[in-house]
Amino acid sequence: MLIFIEPRLVLLSVPKTGTTALEQALAPRAEIAFRSRPEIKHLNLRQYINRIRPLLAPLGGPAFETVAAIREPLDWLRSWYRFRARDELIGHPNSTAGISFGDFVQDYLRAGDRPAHARLGRQSDFLTGPDGSIAVDHIFRYEAMPALTEFLSDRLGMPIRLRRRNVSPHATTDLAPAAEAGLRAALALDQQIWQGARQAP
């Protein structure tokens, strides 16, 4: 999460949506930067509202606006699968090396305690307020990153050039039609948010 005081903007860091590249490009411009450790970097909207926004209240002035990216839900899960298949994770409980994408999806959708490699939430979890409604002011599609960078460039008054970071290795992510249908049903809210997300500044 990056907070820009004068532009009154808070950039939420939804995992696997290009946030590392954005962070590296914009952190020097931010007055407050939550980075490095995932539980700090990836504070969600509810955590921002409950813990961080009260700390900004004494500054006065206009309300801060929130902005985030969301990735096409199935592609988001594929990215996580590939990311956790990289060589340096082999032997770690989070590793998906040697696990098919179909089995990974089954584990992800399993009720109750899931294997470590499949313990992931939903993108919608990062974008909902305390009442469960989608409350981020500006949500852009990850696939429309140029639109997001143009928006941020305009609001921050600076050019933005991103470098690719955290590129996942190639992996086969085919999924049987029935399994894909079940996954899309489970991620229906994420799909709805993605469909409505902005593709232009």
C-alpha positions, -999 to 999 in steps of 0.1 A, spaced: 0 0 0 13 34 -10 -2 67 4 2 100 -14 -7 129 9 -11 159 -15 -29 140 -43 -51 124 -16 -46 89 -31 -41 54 -16 -29 27 -39 -39 -7 -26 -16 -36 -33 -37 -66 -45 -13 -95 -49 -4 -107 -84 -17 -75 -101 15 -58 -110 19 -41 -76 56 -48 -72 64 -29 -104 41 -1 -93 56 0 -59 92 2 -72 82 30 -96 61 51 -72 74 44 -36 99 74 -38 69 97 -44 48 83 -16 48 98 18 38 65 34 48 31 20 38 -2 34 62 -27 17 83 -58 19 65 -82 42 33 -94 25 11 -89 56 21 -52 56 24 -46 19 -10 -62 10 -32 -45 36 -68 -47 22 -95 -21 21 -110 -30 55 -76 -28 71 -70 6 56 -104 19 67 -101 5 102 -64 10 110 -48 35 86 -75 60 76 -80 72 113 -43 80 114 -47 103 83 -77 121 97 -57 148 116 -43 159 83 -77 174 74 -85 183 38 -104 163 12 -110 126 17 -84 102 4 -95 82 -27 -85 45 -31 -73 29 -63 -65 -8 -71 -61 -33 -99 -80 -65 -104 -69 -94 -126 -92 -117 -146 -99 -143 -119 -89 -175 -137 -57 -158 -150 -50 -145 -114 -52 -181 -101 -30 -194 -129 -4 -167 -120 -4 -179 -84 0 -215 -95 30 -206 -118 45 -183 -92 45 -211 -66 60 -236 -91 93 -217 -93 125 -236 -85 133 -217 -53 101 -229 -37 106 -266 -43 104 -285 -10 84 -256 6 48 -264 16 37 -235 -7 52 -251 -37 30 -263 -66 59 -281 -83 47 -316 -92 10 -307 -87 -12 -303 -117 -32 -271 -122 -64 -292 -119 -54 -306 -85 -43 -271 -74 -78 -258 -83 -95 -286 -64 -74 -279 -33 -81 -242 -37 -119 -248 -37 -118 -274 -9 -139 -265 21 -121 -263 55 -84 -266 60 -66 -265 26 -30 -275 18 -5 -247 22 0 -243 -16 -37 -236 -21 -43 -212 9 -52 -181 -12 -81 -158 -7 -101 -139 -33 -92 -106 -50 -127 -94 -39 -115 -98 -2 -91 -69 -8 -117 -46 -23 -147 -49 0 -154 -26 29 -166 -36 64 -202 -40 52 -191 -63 24 -197 -39 -4 -172 -30 -31 -159 3 -18 -127 11 -37 -131 44 -56 -111 35 -87 -107 -2 -98 -87 -8 -130 -83 -41 -149 -48 -55 -146 -50 -62 -183 -54 -24 -188 -23 -14 -169 -15 15 -193 -48 30 -183 -40 26 -146 -5 41 -151 -20 70 -171 -45 77 -143 -17 76 -116 6 97 -138 -21 124 -141 -30 123 -104 6 123 -92 20 147 -118 48 125 -129 57 101 -157 55 64 -148 76 37 -165 71 2 -152 96 -27 -153 84 -62 -152 88 -78 -117 80 -112 -102 76 -129 -136 64 -164 -131 78 -194 -149 59 -211 -177 36 -239 -166 7 -259 -181 -26 -246 -167 -52 -264 -188 -84 -271 -170 -113 -295 -178 -145 -276 -188 -164 -288 -158 -136 -278 -134 -134 -244 -150 -171 -239 -147 -170 -247 -110 -140 -224 -105 -157 -195 -123 -189 -201 -102 -168 -199 -70 -151 -167 -82 -183 -150 -95 -179 -119 -74 -144 -114 -86 -155 -119 -121 -183 -93 -116 -158 -68 -102 -134 -74 -131 -161 -70 -157 -170 -36 -142 -134 -24 -137 -121 5 -157 -102 0 -189 -95 37 -195 -84 66 -173 
